[in-house]
Amino acid sequence: MTETSHATIPQRYPFSDPHRLDLDPRYARLRREEPLTRIRMPFGEPAWLATRHADVRFVLGDARFSRAAAVGRDEPRTTPHQQDSGILTMDPPQHTRLRRLVAKAFTARRVEQLRPRTRALADELVSGMVSAGPPADLVAHLATPLPIRVICDLLGVPVADQDRFHTWSEAIVSTTSLSPEQTQSYLDQLLAYMGELIARRRAAPTDDLLGAMVRARDEHADRLAEEEVVQLAAGLLAAGHETTVTQVPNMVYVLLTEPGAWDRLRGDPALVPTAVEELMRFIPLGSSAAFARYALTDVEIGGVLVRAGEPVVVAIASANRDETVFPDADRLDLARAENPHVGFGHGVHHCIGAQLARMELQVVLETLVARLPRLRLAVPESELTWKSGLLVRGLTAMPVSW
């Protein structure tokens, strides 16, 4: 076991500003030479950064690393402000208590029941895109409305309010795109909105997920606080669409720009499920590591001693390019059979909506391949505009032709 000296000057992190969907080459060097390294993020205390697949899974899955311990600490982060992340700053059993409120709504079986409706919606949206173009913006016509309408149907949120809560949701993923005052204002408005919807469910019960959450809260012996239910519902609404809205154009962009990828998927649509998993692995969605875990006791990670009370952040994108786990890791392989990626996280905070996101992404790719087999970018890559100041990377617009 090696005890790395804390006198070493931590590296500045993130290592570079995000550029499209490129992954900084320093991750590959660190995986080989210094898989657990000291970093300093723009704000907060110094931290350890885990870059290897095995170490990332270890930190995310071992109960000796705590998210709850971040509360009250100067957590390493990319944002000037610290905000209450609700369930994301909880450990079991508190975390389990909240998560079980909604877990049944996101099982593979329940999600499969949503697939026919999602297919019909995707077909409807692509028809609208065809009528509007070419060229047409894939982000505006398909990537944004589909996940929003699916999560609205599931929760029981009026789709007519989508512009409002989509705007407020930026507070969840903003690093520097919003000021601290704007972020807090958006969060307050989102929480107030969800509080109103929950109050309506209590007055007039419904069969949607919000209604089920209210019943579970009111009938459970271990009653949840109203604020907990409101925060959980708001988090589901925001997270339930924000990342998928971003990943749809990301995946299509990669398929259209990686040589031969779109042609291969068009020629063999049965590859869509494995293609989605490979794209989840290949695409570095996060602009940096986030959500530090604090060691509750001295722990060894890959031969390096992490002292109790020290924070560790994990590089998901780096773990997904670990050459010891994924042969030819920097190559997109739509038929990759063994693919234990951590694109949806790992451990108790594994994305609860992973099955829903998988289904939506599969439906989108299946629909595009079938309806628009000659899909292509309508502008040069250099003219595409990318989001900035957010925890996630993605396109602001994606003009396409067919």
C-alpha positions as CSV (number, residue, x, y, z in Angstrom):
1,M,0.0,0.0,0.0
2,T,1.2,3.5,-0.9
3,E,0.5,6.6,1.1
4,T,0.7,9.4,-1.3
5,S,2.0,12.7,0.2
6,H,-0.6,15.4,0.5
7,A,2.2,17.9,0.1
8,T,2.0,17.2,-3.6
9,I,0.4,20.1,-5.4
10,P,-3.0,18.9,-6.6
11,Q,-3.7,19.1,-10.3
12,R,-6.2,21.7,-11.6
13,Y,-9.4,19.9,-12.5
14,P,-11.2,19.7,-14.9
15,F,-8.1,19.3,-16.9
16,S,-9.5,21.3,-19.8
17,D,-12.7,22.9,-21.1
18,P,-15.0,20.4,-22.8
19,H,-14.5,20.2,-26.6
20,R,-17.4,18.6,-28.3
21,L,-17.4,15.0,-27.1
22,D,-13.6,14.6,-27.0
23,L,-12.1,13.0,-23.9
24,D,-9.0,14.7,-22.5
25,P,-6.0,12.4,-23.2
26,R,-4.7,12.9,-19.6
27,Y,-7.2,10.4,-18.3
28,A,-5.5,7.6,-20.3
29,R,-2.1,8.6,-18.8
30,L,-3.5,8.7,-15.3
31,R,-5.1,5.2,-15.7
32,R,-1.7,3.8,-16.6
33,E,0.5,5.8,-14.2
34,E,-1.5,7.4,-11.4
35,P,-5.0,6.0,-11.3
36,L,-5.8,7.8,-8.0
37,T,-4.5,11.3,-8.1
38,R,-4.9,14.5,-6.1
39,I,-6.9,17.3,-7.7
40,R,-8.3,20.7,-6.9
41,M,-11.6,21.7,-8.5
42,P,-12.6,25.3,-9.1
43,F,-14.3,25.4,-5.7
44,G,-14.1,23.4,-2.5
45,E,-11.4,21.4,-0.8
46,P,-8.8,19.2,-2.6
47,A,-9.9,15.7,-3.5
48,W,-8.8,12.4,-4.9
49,L,-9.8,11.6,-8.5
50,A,-10.4,7.9,-9.4
51,T,-9.9,7.1,-13.1
52,R,-9.9,3.3,-13.5
53,H,-13.0,1.2,-14.0
54,A,-12.4,-1.0,-10.9
55,D,-11.6,2.0,-8.6
56,V,-14.7,3.9,-9.8
57,R,-17.0,1.0,-9.2
58,F,-15.3,0.5,-5.8
59,V,-15.9,4.1,-4.7
60,L,-19.5,4.1,-5.9
61,G,-20.4,0.7,-4.5
62,D,-18.6,0.6,-1.1
63,A,-20.6,1.8,2.0
64,R,-17.4,3.2,3.4
65,F,-17.8,6.1,1.0
66,S,-20.6,8.5,1.9
67,R,-22.5,11.1,0.0
68,A,-24.3,12.2,3.2
69,A,-20.9,13.2,4.7
70,A,-20.6,15.9,2.1
71,V,-23.3,17.9,3.8
72,G,-21.7,20.7,5.8
73,R,-18.4,20.3,4.1
74,D,-16.7,22.5,1.5
75,E,-17.5,19.8,-1.2
76,P,-15.2,19.9,-4.2
77,R,-17.2,21.1,-7.2
78,T,-17.3,23.2,-10.4
79,T,-20.0,25.5,-9.1
80,P,-19.4,28.6,-7.0
81,H,-22.5,27.7,-4.9
82,Q,-23.5,24.6,-3.0
83,Q,-27.1,23.4,-3.3
84,D,-29.1,20.7,-1.6
85,S,-29.0,17.7,-4.0
86,G,-31.8,15.9,-2.1
87,I,-31.7,12.2,-2.5
88,L,-28.2,12.5,-4.1
89,T,-26.8,13.6,-0.7
90,M,-28.3,10.7,1.2
91,D,-26.9,7.3,2.3
92,P,-28.9,4.2,3.3
93,P,-31.2,3.8,5.1
94,Q,-32.5,7.4,4.5
95,H,-31.7,7.0,0.8
96,T,-33.5,3.6,0.6
97,R,-36.5,5.1,2.3
98,L,-37.0,7.6,-0.4
99,R,-35.9,5.5,-3.4
100,R,-38.5,2.8,-2.6
101,L,-41.2,5.4,-3.1
102,V,-40.7,5.4,-6.8
103,A,-38.6,2.2,-7.6
104,K,-41.6,0.2,-8.8
105,A,-42.4,2.8,-11.5
106,F,-39.0,2.2,-13.2
107,T,-38.7,-1.5,-13.3
108,A,-37.9,-3.1,-16.6
109,R,-41.4,-4.6,-16.8
110,R,-43.2,-1.2,-16.2
111,V,-40.9,0.5,-18.6
112,E,-41.7,-2.1,-21.3
113,Q,-45.4,-1.2,-20.9
114,L,-44.5,2.3,-22.0
115,R,-42.6,1.3,-25.1
116,P,-45.6,1.2,-27.6
117,R,-46.7,4.6,-26.5
118,T,-43.2,5.9,-26.8
119,R,-42.8,4.4,-30.3
120,A,-46.0,6.1,-31.4
121,L,-44.8,9.4,-30.0
122,A,-41.4,9.1,-31.7
123,D,-43.1,8.4,-35.0
124,E,-45.4,11.4,-34.6
125,L,-42.5,13.7,-33.8
126,V,-40.4,12.4,-36.7
127,S,-43.4,13.1,-39.0
128,G,-43.5,16.6,-37.7
129,M,-39.8,17.0,-38.3
130,V,-40.2,15.7,-41.9
131,S,-43.0,18.2,-42.5
132,A,-40.8,21.1,-41.2
133,G,-37.7,20.3,-43.2
134,P,-35.3,19.5,-44.4
135,P,-33.2,20.9,-42.8
136,A,-34.8,20.5,-39.4
137,D,-33.5,20.7,-35.9
138,L,-33.3,17.3,-34.3
139,V,-33.0,18.9,-30.8
140,A,-36.2,20.9,-31.1
141,H,-38.3,18.4,-33.0
142,L,-37.4,15.1,-31.4
143,A,-34.7,15.1,-28.7
144,T,-36.4,17.6,-26.4
145,P,-40.1,16.9,-26.7
146,L,-40.0,13.1,-26.5
147,P,-38.3,12.6,-23.1
148,I,-40.4,15.5,-21.7
149,R,-43.7,14.0,-22.8
150,V,-42.7,10.5,-21.5
151,I,-41.8,11.7,-18.0
152,C,-44.9,14.0,-17.9
153,D,-47.1,11.0,-18.7
154,L,-45.4,8.9,-16.1
155,L,-45.5,11.5,-13.3
156,G,-48.8,13.1,-14.3
157,V,-47.3,16.6,-15.0
158,P,-49.1,18.8,-17.5
159,V,-47.2,18.8,-20.8
160,A,-48.4,22.3,-21.4
161,D,-46.0,23.5,-18.6
162,Q,-43.0,21.9,-20.3
163,D,-41.3,25.2,-21.3
164,R,-41.4,26.4,-17.7
165,F,-40.0,23.3,-16.0
166,H,-37.5,22.6,-18.8
167,T,-36.1,26.1,-18.1
168,W,-36.1,25.6,-14.3
169,S,-34.4,22.2,-14.7
170,E,-31.2,23.9,-16.0
171,A,-30.5,24.7,-12.3
172,I,-29.9,21.0,-11.7
173,V,-27.1,20.8,-14.3
174,S,-25.7,24.3,-14.3
175,T,-22.1,24.9,-13.4
176,T,-21.6,28.5,-14.6
177,S,-24.4,28.9,-17.1
178,L,-26.6,30.5,-14.4
179,S,-25.6,32.9,-11.6
180,P,-26.1,31.6,-8.0
181,E,-29.2,33.8,-7.7
182,Q,-30.7,32.5,-11.0
183,T,-30.0,28.9,-9.9
184,Q,-31.7,29.4,-6.6
185,S,-34.6,31.2,-8.2
186,Y,-35.1,28.3,-10.7
187,L,-34.9,25.7,-8.0
188,D,-37.4,27.6,-5.8
189,Q,-39.8,27.8,-8.7
190,L,-39.4,24.1,-9.6
191,L,-40.0,23.1,-6.0
192,A,-43.0,25.4,-5.7
193,Y,-44.5,24.0,-8.9
194,M,-44.1,20.4,-7.7
195,G,-45.5,21.3,-4.3
196,E,-48.7,22.6,-6.0
197,L,-49.1,19.5,-8.1
198,I,-48.7,17.3,-5.0
199,A,-51.2,19.3,-3.1
200,R,-53.7,18.8,-6.0
201,R,-53.1,15.0,-5.8
202,R,-53.9,15.0,-2.1
203,A,-57.2,16.9,-2.8
204,A,-58.1,14.7,-5.8
205,P,-56.1,11.4,-5.9
206,T,-54.8,10.1,-9.3
207,D,-53.3,6.9,-10.6
208,D,-50.1,8.5,-11.9
209,L,-46.7,8.4,-10.1
210,L,-47.2,11.6,-8.3
211,G,-50.5,10.3,-6.9
212,A,-48.8,7.0,-5.9
213,M,-46.1,9.0,-4.1
214,V,-48.6,11.0,-2.2
215,R,-50.5,7.9,-1.1
216,A,-47.3,6.2,-0.1
217,R,-46.3,9.2,1.9
218,D,-49.6,9.5,3.7
219,E,-50.2,5.8,4.3
220,H,-46.7,4.7,5.2
221,A,-46.0,4.1,8.9
222,D,-42.7,5.8,8.6
223,R,-44.1,9.0,7.2
224,L,-41.9,11.0,4.9
225,A,-41.7,14.7,5.3
226,E,-43.6,16.7,2.7
227,E,-40.4,18.5,1.7
228,E,-38.8,15.1,1.0
229,V,-41.6,14.1,-1.4
230,V,-41.5,17.5,-3.2
231,Q,-37.8,17.4,-3.6
232,L,-37.9,13.8,-4.9
233,A,-40.7,14.6,-7.4
234,A,-38.8,17.7,-8.6
235,G,-35.6,15.7,-9.0
236,L,-37.5,13.0,-11.0
237,L,-39.0,15.5,-13.3
238,A,-35.7,17.3,-14.0
239,A,-33.4,14.2,-14.2
240,G,-36.1,12.2,-15.9
241,H,-35.8,14.3,-19.1
242,E,-32.7,16.5,-18.9
243,T,-30.0,13.9,-19.6
244,T,-32.0,12.0,-22.2
245,V,-32.7,15.3,-24.0
246,T,-28.9,15.7,-24.2
247,Q,-28.0,12.2,-25.1
248,V,-30.3,11.8,-28.1
249,P,-28.5,14.3,-30.2
250,N,-25.1,13.2,-28.7
251,M,-25.8,9.7,-29.9
252,V,-27.0,10.7,-33.3
253,Y,-24.0,13.0,-33.7
254,V,-21.6,10.2,-33.0
255,L,-23.4,7.8,-35.3
256,L,-23.2,10.3,-38.1
257,T,-19.6,11.4,-37.6
258,E,-17.9,8.1,-36.7
259,P,-16.9,6.5,-40.0
260,G,-19.4,3.8,-41.0
261,A,-21.4,3.8,-37.8
262,W,-24.7,5.0,-39.2
263,D,-24.5,2.7,-42.3
264,R,-23.8,-0.2,-40.0
265,L,-26.8,0.5,-37.8
266,R,-29.0,1.2,-40.8
267,G,-27.9,-2.1,-42.3
268,D,-28.6,-4.1,-39.1
269,P,-31.3,-2.4,-36.9
270,A,-31.2,-5.4,-34.5
271,L,-27.9,-3.8,-33.2
272,V,-29.8,-0.9,-31.6
273,P,-29.9,-2.3,-28.0
274,T,-26.1,-3.0,-28.0
275,A,-25.5,0.3,-29.9
276,V,-27.2,2.2,-27.1
277,E,-25.1,0.6,-24.5
278,E,-21.9,1.2,-26.5
279,L,-22.9,4.8,-27.0
280,M,-23.5,5.2,-23.3
281,R,-20.0,3.9,-22.8
282,F,-18.3,5.9,-25.6
283,I,-19.8,9.3,-25.0
284,P,-18.3,11.4,-22.2
285,L,-21.6,13.0,-21.1
286,G,-20.3,14.7,-18.0
287,S,-18.2,17.8,-18.4
288,S,-16.3,16.8,-15.3
289,A,-16.4,14.5,-12.2
290,A,-19.0,15.5,-9.5
291,F,-20.8,14.4,-6.4
292,A,-17.9,13.6,-4.1
293,R,-17.9,10.6,-1.8
294,Y,-16.3,11.0,1.6
295,A,-14.3,8.2,3.2
296,L,-15.8,7.2,6.5
297,T,-12.6,5.4,7.5
298,D,-9.2,4.9,6.1
299,V,-9.6,3.0,2.8
300,E,-7.1,1.6,0.3
301,I,-7.9,2.3,-3.3
302,G,-5.7,0.6,-5.9
303,G,-2.8,0.5,-3.4
304,V,-3.2,4.2,-2.3
305,L,-4.4,5.1,1.2
306,V,-7.4,7.5,1.4
307,R,-7.7,8.8,4.9
308,A,-11.0,9.1,6.7
309,G,-12.8,12.4,5.9
310,E,-11.1,12.8,2.5
311,P,-13.4,13.3,-0.6
312,V,-13.1,11.2,-3.7
313,V,-14.6,12.0,-7.1
314,V,-14.9,9.5,-9.9
315,A,-14.3,10.0,-13.6
316,I,-17.1,8.0,-15.2
317,A,-16.0,8.8,-18.8
318,S,-12.4,7.6,-18.0
319,A,-13.7,4.4,-16.4
320,N,-15.7,3.7,-19.6
321,R,-12.5,4.0,-21.6
322,D,-10.4,1.7,-19.4
323,E,-8.4,-0.5,-21.8
324,T,-8.2,-3.3,-19.2
325,V,-12.0,-3.7,-19.3
326,F,-12.9,-2.6,-22.8
327,P,-10.7,-4.0,-25.6
328,D,-9.9,-1.2,-28.1
329,A,-11.7,1.2,-25.8
330,D,-11.3,4.3,-27.9
331,R,-13.1,2.6,-30.8
332,L,-16.9,2.7,-31.2
333,D,-18.1,-0.9,-31.6
334,L,-21.8,-1.1,-32.0
335,A,-21.8,-4.9,-31.5
336,R,-19.7,-4.9,-28.3
337,A,-20.9,-7.9,-26.5
338,E,-19.4,-7.5,-23.0
339,N,-20.1,-3.9,-21.9
340,P,-20.0,-3.3,-18.1
341,H,-20.0,0.5,-18.6
342,V,-20.9,2.8,-15.7
343,G,-22.7,5.4,-17.8
344,F,-25.7,5.1,-15.5
345,G,-23.5,5.0,-12.3
346,H,-23.2,2.1,-9.9
347,G,-24.1,1.2,-6.4
348,V,-27.0,2.7,-4.3
349,H,-27.1,5.9,-6.5
350,H,-27.3,3.9,-9.8
351,C,-29.6,5.9,-12.0
352,I,-33.2,4.9,-11.0
353,G,-34.4,5.9,-14.5
354,A,-31.8,3.8,-16.4
355,Q,-34.4,1.4,-17.9
356,L,-36.6,4.3,-19.0
357,A,-33.6,6.1,-20.6
358,R,-32.5,2.9,-22.4
359,M,-36.0,2.4,-23.8
360,E,-36.3,6.0,-25.0
361,L,-32.9,6.0,-26.7
362,Q,-33.6,2.6,-28.3
363,V,-37.0,3.8,-29.6
364,V,-35.4,7.0,-31.0
365,L,-32.7,5.2,-32.9
366,E,-35.0,2.5,-34.2
367,T,-37.4,5.2,-35.5
368,L,-34.7,7.3,-37.2
369,V,-33.1,4.3,-38.9
370,A,-36.5,3.1,-40.2
371,R,-37.9,6.5,-41.2
372,L,-34.8,8.4,-42.2
373,P,-32.2,6.0,-43.4
374,R,-30.3,8.7,-45.2
375,L,-30.1,11.0,-42.2
376,R,-27.1,13.3,-42.2
377,L,-25.9,16.6,-40.7
378,A,-27.2,19.6,-42.6
379,V,-24.2,21.8,-41.7
380,P,-20.5,21.2,-41.3
381,E,-19.4,19.9,-37.9
382,S,-17.6,23.1,-37.3
383,E,-20.8,25.1,-37.4
384,L,-22.6,23.0,-34.7
385,T,-23.0,24.8,-31.4
386,W,-22.4,23.1,-28.0
387,K,-23.8,23.8,-24.6
388,S,-21.5,25.4,-22.1
389,G,-21.4,26.0,-18.3
390,L,-23.3,22.8,-17.6
391,L,-22.5,19.5,-15.9
392,V,-23.4,17.7,-19.2
393,R,-22.1,18.1,-22.8
394,G,-24.5,18.4,-25.6
395,L,-25.6,20.3,-28.7
396,T,-27.8,23.3,-28.5
397,A,-29.2,22.5,-32.0
398,M,-28.6,19.9,-34.6
399,P,-29.7,20.7,-38.1
400,V,-30.2,17.5,-40.1
401,S,-31.3,16.5,-43.6
402,W,-32.3,13.1,-45.1
